[in-house]
Amino acid sequence: MSAPNSSERRACWGARDKLWKCLDDNQDNAALCEQYQKEFEANCPGQWVKYFIKRRDFLKYKEKIQKEGFEPADGPPKL
């Protein structure tokens, strides 16, 4: 597999941005964004799709931690 050229990268990033906007607008209800998901998967290499999905999950987790704060779990008792 060769690396995507400039126009292919722009098409991938554009499809990703449309999908993420749809998911944000519909509170992550993926069923309403199915067409955007298909477009995203069609325009991006498989490895990029996996990366962007993980990236979105991480960014959502990070945003939640920043808003709500972080409470570490109780660990084992100290001896």
N, CA, C and O atoms as a MOPAC input file, in Angstrom:
PM7 MOZYME 1SCF
protein

 N      0.84900 1    -1.18400 1     0.00000 1
 C      0.00000 1     0.00000 1     0.00000 1
 C      0.89000 1     1.24100 1     0.00000 1
 O      1.79800 1     1.36800 1     0.82200 1
 N      0.62400 1     2.12900 1    -0.90800 1
 C      1.39200 1     3.36800 1    -0.96700 1
 C      0.74400 1     4.42200 1    -0.07200 1
 O     -0.43600 1     4.33700 1     0.26500 1
 N      1.52100 1     5.38400 1     0.29100 1
 C      1.02200 1     6.47100 1     1.14200 1
 C      0.01900 1     7.31700 1     0.35600 1
 O      0.19600 1     7.53500 1    -0.84200 1
 N     -1.02600 1     7.78800 1     1.02300 1
 C     -2.01100 1     8.64000 1     0.33900 1
 C     -1.37400 1     9.95400 1    -0.10700 1
 O     -0.52900 1    10.51900 1     0.58900 1
 N     -1.79300 1    10.42700 1    -1.27100 1
 C     -1.28400 1    11.71300 1    -1.73900 1
 C     -2.06200 1    12.84200 1    -1.05800 1
 O     -2.94500 1    12.59300 1    -0.23600 1
 N     -1.73200 1    14.05900 1    -1.40100 1
 C     -2.30200 1    15.22500 1    -0.73300 1
 C     -3.83100 1    15.27800 1    -0.83400 1
 O     -4.51000 1    15.53900 1     0.15900 1
 N     -4.36700 1    15.03500 1    -2.01800 1
 C     -5.82800 1    15.10900 1    -2.17200 1
 C     -6.51800 1    13.95800 1    -1.44700 1
 O     -7.61700 1    14.13700 1    -0.92200 1
 N     -5.89500 1    12.78100 1    -1.40800 1
 C     -6.46500 1    11.64500 1    -0.67600 1
 C     -6.45400 1    11.91000 1     0.83400 1
 O     -7.39600 1    11.54500 1     1.53800 1
 N     -5.39700 1    12.53800 1     1.32000 1
 C     -5.34100 1    12.88500 1     2.74800 1
 C     -6.42000 1    13.89900 1     3.09900 1
 O     -7.09600 1    13.77000 1     4.11900 1
 N     -6.58000 1    14.91900 1     2.24000 1
 C     -7.62400 1    15.91700 1     2.48900 1
 C     -9.00600 1    15.28600 1     2.49200 1
 O     -9.85000 1    15.64900 1     3.31200 1
 N     -9.25300 1    14.33400 1     1.57300 1
 C    -10.54400 1    13.65400 1     1.51400 1
 C    -10.77000 1    12.84000 1     2.78900 1
 O    -11.87700 1    12.81900 1     3.32800 1
 N     -9.72500 1    12.17600 1     3.26700 1
 C     -9.82100 1    11.38300 1     4.49700 1
 C    -10.11400 1    12.28000 1     5.68900 1
 O    -11.03200 1    12.00900 1     6.46300 1
 N     -9.34300 1    13.34000 1     5.83700 1
 C     -9.52300 1    14.23700 1     6.98100 1
 C    -10.88700 1    14.92100 1     6.93700 1
 O    -11.51200 1    15.13300 1     7.97600 1
 N    -11.34800 1    15.26600 1     5.73100 1
 C    -12.66600 1    15.87900 1     5.59500 1
 C    -13.76400 1    14.91700 1     6.01300 1
 O    -14.70600 1    15.30500 1     6.70500 1
 N    -13.64400 1    13.65100 1     5.59100 1
 C    -14.63400 1    12.63600 1     5.97100 1
 C    -14.60500 1    12.40800 1     7.47800 1
 O    -15.65100 1    12.25200 1     8.10800 1
 N    -13.40500 1    12.38900 1     8.05400 1
 C    -13.27100 1    12.23100 1     9.50500 1
 C    -13.93800 1    13.38400 1    10.23800 1
 O    -14.67900 1    13.17100 1    11.19800 1
 N    -13.67500 1    14.59900 1     9.78900 1
 C    -14.24200 1    15.77700 1    10.44600 1
 C    -15.76800 1    15.78700 1    10.36900 1
 O    -16.43600 1    16.14700 1    11.33700 1
 N    -16.32300 1    15.39100 1     9.21600 1
 C    -17.78600 1    15.31500 1     9.07800 1
 C    -18.36900 1    14.28100 1    10.03600 1
 O    -19.39500 1    14.52400 1    10.67100 1
 N    -17.71000 1    13.12500 1    10.13600 1
 C    -18.18400 1    12.07900 1    11.04600 1
 C    -18.12700 1    12.56000 1    12.48300 1
 O    -19.09600 1    12.40300 1    13.22700 1
 N    -17.00100 1    13.14700 1    12.88800 1
 C    -16.86200 1    13.61000 1    14.26600 1
 C    -17.88600 1    14.69200 1    14.58900 1
 O    -18.42500 1    14.71500 1    15.69500 1
 N    -18.16500 1    15.58600 1    13.64700 1
 C    -19.16800 1    16.63100 1    13.87400 1
 C    -20.54600 1    16.00300 1    14.04200 1
 O    -21.30900 1    16.40000 1    14.92200 1
 N    -20.86400 1    15.02600 1    13.20200 1
 C    -22.15100 1    14.34100 1    13.31800 1
 C    -22.27100 1    13.65400 1    14.67200 1
 O    -23.30700 1    13.75100 1    15.33000 1
 N    -21.21400 1    12.95800 1    15.09100 1
 C    -21.24000 1    12.27300 1    16.38400 1
 C    -21.37300 1    13.26900 1    17.53400 1
 O    -22.09500 1    13.01000 1    18.49800 1
 N    -20.68700 1    14.39700 1    17.43900 1
 C    -20.79500 1    15.42300 1    18.47800 1
 C    -22.20400 1    16.00800 1    18.52100 1
 O    -22.76400 1    16.20700 1    19.59900 1
 N    -22.77600 1    16.28500 1    17.34800 1
 C    -24.10700 1    16.87400 1    17.28000 1
 C    -25.18900 1    15.90900 1    17.74000 1
 O    -26.23500 1    16.34000 1    18.22600 1
 N    -24.95100 1    14.60500 1    17.59400 1
 C    -25.95200 1    13.59600 1    17.94800 1
 C    -25.55700 1    12.80200 1    19.18400 1
 O    -26.03400 1    11.68500 1    19.38900 1
 N    -24.69500 1    13.36900 1    19.99600 1
 C    -24.24900 1    12.76100 1    21.25300 1
 C    -23.81100 1    11.31700 1    21.07400 1
 O    -24.25500 1    10.41700 1    21.78700 1
 N    -22.93100 1    11.12200 1    20.10600 1
 C    -22.31500 1     9.82500 1    19.83300 1
 C    -23.30900 1     8.73500 1    19.44600 1
 O    -23.01400 1     7.55300 1    19.62000 1
 N    -24.48100 1     9.10300 1    18.92500 1
 C    -25.44200 1     8.12800 1    18.42200 1
 C    -25.00300 1     7.74400 1    17.01300 1
 O    -25.37500 1     8.39600 1    16.03700 1
 N    -24.21400 1     6.68800 1    16.91700 1
 C    -23.59500 1     6.30000 1    15.65800 1
 C    -24.61700 1     5.92700 1    14.58400 1
 O    -24.32700 1     6.04600 1    13.39300 1
 N    -25.78800 1     5.48600 1    14.98000 1
 C    -26.80300 1     5.08100 1    13.99900 1
 C    -27.20200 1     6.25400 1    13.10900 1
 O    -27.49800 1     6.05000 1    11.93100 1
 N    -27.21800 1     7.46300 1    13.63300 1
 C    -27.58900 1     8.63500 1    12.85500 1
 C    -26.46500 1     9.08800 1    11.92400 1
 O    -26.68700 1     9.90400 1    11.03000 1
 N    -25.27800 1     8.56700 1    12.13100 1
 C    -24.10600 1     9.00200 1    11.36300 1
 C    -23.55000 1     7.88100 1    10.48700 1
 O    -22.38200 1     7.91500 1    10.09800 1
 N    -24.37300 1     6.90200 1    10.18100 1
 C    -23.90800 1     5.72800 1     9.44000 1
 C    -23.31600 1     6.10000 1     8.07800 1
 O    -22.28400 1     5.55700 1     7.68400 1
 N    -23.95800 1     7.01200 1     7.36600 1
 C    -23.45400 1     7.41700 1     6.04500 1
 C    -22.07900 1     8.07100 1     6.16600 1
 O    -21.19700 1     7.82400 1     5.34400 1
 N    -21.89600 1     8.90100 1     7.18400 1
 C    -20.59700 1     9.54200 1     7.39700 1
 C    -19.53100 1     8.49900 1     7.75400 1
 O    -18.37600 1     8.61800 1     7.34400 1
 N    -19.92200 1     7.49200 1     8.51200 1
 C    -18.99500 1     6.41800 1     8.87500 1
 C    -18.53300 1     5.67000 1     7.62300 1
 O    -17.34700 1     5.37600 1     7.47400 1
 N    -19.46700 1     5.36500 1     6.73200 1
 C    -19.11500 1     4.66500 1     5.49100 1
 C    -18.18300 1     5.50700 1     4.63100 1
 O    -17.22100 1     4.99500 1     4.05700 1
 N    -18.47300 1     6.80400 1     4.54500 1
 C    -17.63600 1     7.71500 1     3.76900 1
 C    -16.23200 1     7.79600 1     4.36600 1
 O    -15.23800 1     7.79100 1     3.63900 1
 N    -16.16200 1     7.86900 1     5.68300 1
 C    -14.89100 1     7.90900 1     6.39900 1
 C    -14.07300 1     6.65700 1     6.09700 1
 O    -12.89200 1     6.75200 1     5.76300 1
 N    -14.69400 1     5.48800 1     6.21100 1
 C    -13.98800 1     4.23000 1     5.98100 1
 C    -13.58200 1     4.07100 1     4.51300 1
 O    -12.55500 1     3.45900 1     4.21900 1
 N    -14.37800 1     4.61400 1     3.59500 1
 C    -14.06200 1     4.51300 1     2.16900 1
 C    -12.91600 1     5.44400 1     1.76800 1
 O    -12.16800 1     5.13600 1     0.84000 1
 N    -12.77600 1     6.56500 1     2.45100 1
 C    -11.77800 1     7.56800 1     2.07700 1
 C    -10.45600 1     7.45600 1     2.82400 1
 O     -9.47700 1     8.10200 1     2.44900 1
 N    -10.41500 1     6.65100 1     3.86600 1
 C     -9.19700 1     6.56700 1     4.68300 1
 C     -8.62200 1     5.14900 1     4.67100 1
 O     -9.37200 1     4.17400 1     4.62600 1
 N     -7.29500 1     5.03500 1     4.71000 1
 C     -6.68000 1     3.71500 1     4.85500 1
 C     -7.12000 1     3.07200 1     6.17600 1
 O     -7.39000 1     3.77100 1     7.15300 1
 N     -7.18700 1     1.75800 1     6.19600 1
 C     -7.64700 1     1.02800 1     7.38000 1
 C     -6.90900 1     1.38700 1     8.65700 1
 O     -7.52800 1     1.54900 1     9.70900 1
 N     -5.58300 1     1.51400 1     8.57100 1
 C     -4.79500 1     1.86800 1     9.75300 1
 C     -5.16300 1     3.25200 1    10.26000 1
 O     -5.16900 1     3.48400 1    11.46900 1
 N     -5.46900 1     4.16800 1     9.36200 1
 C     -5.85600 1     5.51700 1     9.75700 1
 C     -7.20700 1     5.49000 1    10.45300 1
 O     -7.41700 1     6.20400 1    11.43300 1
 N     -8.12400 1     4.66700 1     9.95100 1
 C     -9.45000 1     4.55900 1    10.57200 1
 C     -9.29000 1     4.11400 1    12.02000 1
 O     -9.88100 1     4.70300 1    12.92500 1
 N     -8.48500 1     3.06600 1    12.23700 1
 C     -8.24500 1     2.57400 1    13.60600 1
 C     -7.64000 1     3.66700 1    14.47600 1
 O     -8.06600 1     3.87500 1    15.61200 1
 N     -6.64500 1     4.36300 1    13.93600 1
 C     -5.97300 1     5.42200 1    14.68700 1
 C     -6.94400 1     6.53800 1    15.05500 1
 O     -6.98200 1     6.96900 1    16.20800 1
 N     -7.73300 1     7.01200 1    14.08500 1
 C     -8.64500 1     8.12100 1    14.34600 1
 C     -9.73700 1     7.74000 1    15.34200 1
 O    -10.16700 1     8.57700 1    16.13600 1
 N    -10.18800 1     6.49100 1    15.30900 1
 C    -11.19700 1     6.04000 1    16.28400 1
 C    -10.59500 1     6.06200 1    17.68900 1
 O    -11.21900 1     6.55000 1    18.63000 1
 N     -9.38100 1     5.53200 1    17.82300 1
 C     -8.70800 1     5.55200 1    19.12700 1
 C     -8.43200 1     6.98500 1    19.56900 1
 O     -8.56900 1     7.31400 1    20.74700 1
 N     -8.04600 1     7.82900 1    18.63200 1
 C     -7.75400 1     9.22700 1    18.93700 1
 C     -8.99300 1     9.94100 1    19.46500 1
 O     -8.91200 1    10.69000 1    20.43800 1
 N    -10.14300 1     9.71100 1    18.82400 1
 C    -11.39200 1    10.33400 1    19.27300 1
 C    -11.75300 1     9.85200 1    20.68000 1
 O    -12.13400 1    10.64800 1    21.53800 1
 N    -11.63000 1     8.54900 1    20.90900 1
 C    -11.91900 1     8.01700 1    22.24700 1
 C    -11.02200 1     8.67000 1    23.29100 1
 O    -11.49200 1     9.05300 1    24.36300 1
 N     -9.72900 1     8.79900 1    22.98400 1
 C     -8.79600 1     9.41800 1    23.91800 1
 C     -9.16600 1    10.87500 1    24.17500 1
 O     -9.17500 1    11.32100 1    25.32300 1
 N     -9.47100 1    11.61600 1    23.11800 1
 C     -9.80600 1    13.03500 1    23.28500 1
 C    -11.08500 1    13.21300 1    24.10200 1
 O    -11.17700 1    14.14000 1    24.90700 1
 N    -12.06800 1    12.34000 1    23.90600 1
 C    -13.30600 1    12.41300 1    24.69400 1
 C    -13.01800 1    12.09200 1    26.15900 1
 O    -13.55700 1    12.74600 1    27.05200 1
 N    -12.17900 1    11.09500 1    26.41400 1
 C    -11.79500 1    10.73800 1    27.77500 1
 C    -11.04300 1    11.89300 1    28.43500 1
 O    -11.31300 1    12.24400 1    29.58400 1
 N    -10.10700 1    12.47600 1    27.70700 1
 C     -9.32600 1    13.59600 1    28.23200 1
 C    -10.23900 1    14.77700 1    28.57600 1
 O    -10.07300 1    15.41000 1    29.61900 1
 N    -11.19600 1    15.07000 1    27.70200 1
 C    -12.13900 1    16.16100 1    27.93700 1
 C    -12.97400 1    15.89400 1    29.19700 1
 O    -13.22100 1    16.80000 1    29.99300 1
 N    -13.40000 1    14.64900 1    29.36400 1
 C    -14.18900 1    14.27900 1    30.54300 1
 C    -13.36500 1    14.45200 1    31.82400 1
 O    -13.86400 1    14.98200 1    32.81800 1
 N    -12.12800 1    14.01300 1    31.80000 1
 C    -11.25000 1    14.13800 1    32.96900 1
 C    -11.01900 1    15.60900 1    33.30500 1
 O    -11.00200 1    15.98100 1    34.47800 1
 N    -10.84200 1    16.44600 1    32.28500 1
 C    -10.60100 1    17.86200 1    32.51900 1
 C    -11.83800 1    18.54100 1    33.10800 1
 O    -11.71000 1    19.44200 1    33.93700 1
 N    -13.01800 1    18.12500 1    32.69700 1
 C    -14.24900 1    18.73100 1    33.20600 1
 C    -14.59500 1    18.22900 1    34.60000 1
 O    -14.94100 1    19.01200 1    35.48400 1
 N    -14.49800 1    16.91800 1    34.78900 1
 C    -14.97100 1    16.31100 1    36.02600 1
 C    -13.87800 1    16.09000 1    37.05900 1
 O    -14.17000 1    15.83600 1    38.22800 1
 N    -12.64300 1    16.18300 1    36.64600 1
 C    -11.54700 1    15.91800 1    37.55900 1
 C    -11.22600 1    14.43600 1    37.59800 1
 O    -11.92600 1    13.61600 1    37.00400 1
 N    -10.17300 1    14.11300 1    38.29500 1
 C     -9.70700 1    12.73500 1    38.36700 1
 C     -9.63900 1    12.30500 1    39.81900 1
 O     -9.00600 1    12.97200 1    40.63800 1
 N    -10.27500 1    11.21900 1    40.13800 1
 C    -10.21300 1    10.62400 1    41.46800 1
 C     -9.53100 1     9.27100 1    41.33600 1
 O    -10.11500 1     8.34100 1    40.78000 1
 N     -8.31400 1     9.14300 1    41.83200 1
 C     -7.65300 1     7.83500 1    41.70700 1
 C     -8.37700 1     6.76900 1    42.52400 1
 O     -8.93400 1     7.04300 1    43.58700 1
 N     -8.35300 1     5.57100 1    42.00500 1
 C     -8.99100 1     4.45200 1    42.70900 1
 C     -8.17400 1     4.12500 1    43.95900 1
 O     -6.96000 1     4.32900 1    43.99200 1
 N     -8.84700 1     3.62300 1    44.96700 1
 C     -8.14500 1     3.18700 1    46.16500 1
 C     -7.27400 1     2.00300 1    45.80400 1
 O     -7.75000 1     1.01600 1    45.24400 1
 N     -6.01700 1     2.10400 1    46.12200 1
 C     -5.08300 1     1.01500 1    45.84700 1
 C     -5.01100 1     0.07600 1    47.03600 1
 O     -5.77700 1     0.21800 1    47.98900 1
 N     -4.12300 1    -0.85300 1    46.99000 1
 C     -3.95500 1    -1.75800 1    48.11900 1
 C     -3.45700 1    -0.99700 1    49.34300 1
 O     -2.76500 1     0.01100 1    49.20100 1
 N     -3.79100 1    -1.45600 1    50.51700 1
 C     -3.33800 1    -0.74400 1    51.72900 1
 C     -1.81500 1    -0.73900 1    51.82400 1
 O     -1.14900 1    -1.69800 1    51.43400 1
 N     -1.28500 1     0.34700 1    52.34400 1
 C      0.17100 1     0.44000 1    52.48600 1
 C      0.58000 1    -0.28100 1    53.76100 1
 O     -0.05900 1    -0.15200 1    54.80500 1
 N      1.64000 1    -1.02600 1    53.65100 1
 C      2.13100 1    -1.79500 1    54.80400 1
 C      3.22400 1    -1.07400 1    55.50900 1
 O      3.75500 1    -1.57400 1    56.50100 1

